[in-house]
Amino acid sequence: MTPVVETCCTFCTKPSGDVERIVAGPGVCICNECIGLCNELIALPKSAPAAVIDPDKLSDEEILGLLPQIARVASQVDAALDDWVGRLRKRGVSWARIGTALGMARQSAWERFSAEDAPRPT
């Protein structure tokens, strides 16, 4: 069973309760605040630099502070991937097809996404 993960913005990592709205896509989410920032950046002239965090300009403490946020987003993406794979399996899609779509062997897909008590794939 996939653990319940609180939905948060993939970009700023704010939880859904801290923003007006979150728009979800396959495995990613973006909040209304980040959409607003994106709209502002898109409106800038092409020659203007986009606001991107440069890890080389961050202190060790700043990077350490970001790690839990990145891990929370990774957990959310993993949960979404588990859900999508589970939906495919309920439709009868083979582990071979799922593995191919993910760029891995059938056995690797089964090991990554199947329940531990499930029978081995044939």
ZAMARGU-4260 file (C-alpha; in steps of 0.2 Angstrom, whole numbers, plus 5000, padded with zeros to 4 digits):
<rodrens>
0) 5000/5000/5000 | 5007/5017/4995 | 5009/5029/5010 | 4999/5045/5010 | 5009/5059/5007
5) 5003/5077/5009 | 5002/5086/4993 | 5014/5100/4991 | 5021/5112/4977 | 5035/5103/4968
10) 5043/5120/4966 | 5042/5129/4983 | 5037/5114/4993 | 5023/5123/5002 | 5009/5111/5008
15) 4992/5112/5000 | 4985/5120/5016 | 4997/5135/5015 | 4992/5140/4997 | 4976/5145/4989
20) 4977/5131/4975 | 4988/5117/4969 | 4987/5112/4951 | 4993/5093/4949 | 5000/5085/4934
25) 5007/5068/4932 | 5019/5067/4947 | 5021/5085/4950 | 5011/5100/4957 | 5013/5118/4957
30) 5004/5131/4968 | 4996/5147/4963 | 5010/5157/4970 | 5023/5149/4960 | 5012/5150/4944
35) 5011/5169/4948 | 5030/5170/4949 | 5032/5160/4933 | 5020/5172/4924 | 5031/5187/4930
40) 5047/5178/4924 | 5039/5174/4907 | 5034/5192/4905 | 5052/5198/4907 | 5063/5201/4891
45) 5072/5186/4885 | 5088/5194/4890 | 5084/5195/4908 | 5090/5181/4919 | 5077/5169/4926
50) 5077/5168/4945 | 5085/5151/4948 | 5094/5145/4964 | 5112/5142/4960 | 5119/5129/4972
55) 5136/5135/4971 | 5132/5151/4978 | 5123/5144/4993 | 5131/5140/5010 | 5132/5123/5017
60) 5118/5127/5030 | 5107/5134/5016 | 5109/5118/5006 | 5106/5107/5022 | 5090/5117/5025
65) 5084/5113/5007 | 5087/5094/5009 | 5071/5091/5019 | 5061/5100/5006 | 5068/5091/4991
70) 5065/5074/5001 | 5047/5079/5003 | 5045/5082/4985 | 5054/5066/4981 | 5042/5056/4992
75) 5027/5064/4983 | 5034/5060/4966 | 5037/5042/4972 | 5020/5040/4978 | 5012/5047/4962
80) 5023/5035/4952 | 5018/5020/4963 | 5000/5025/4960 | 5002/5027/4941 | 5010/5010/4940
85) 4997/5002/4951 | 4984/5009/4940 | 4992/5001/4925 | 4994/4984/4934 | 4975/4984/4938
90) 4972/4986/4919 | 4983/4971/4916 | 4998/4980/4908 | 5013/4969/4910 | 5029/4972/4920
95) 5039/4971/4904 | 5029/4986/4896 | 5030/4996/4912 | 5049/4992/4913 | 5051/4997/4895
100) 5042/5014/4898 | 5053/5017/4913 | 5069/5012/4905 | 5072/4997/4916 | 5070/4978/4915
105) 5054/4969/4919 | 5062/4962/4934 | 5068/4979/4940 | 5051/4986/4938 | 5043/4972/4947
110) 5055/4973/4962 | 5053/4992/4963 | 5034/4993/4962 | 5026/4976/4967 | 5021/4971/4985
115) 5033/4960/4993 | 5021/4946/4995 | 5016/4946/4977 | 5021/4931/4966 | 5036/4933/4955
120) 5032/4939/4937 | 5032/4926/4923
</rodrens>
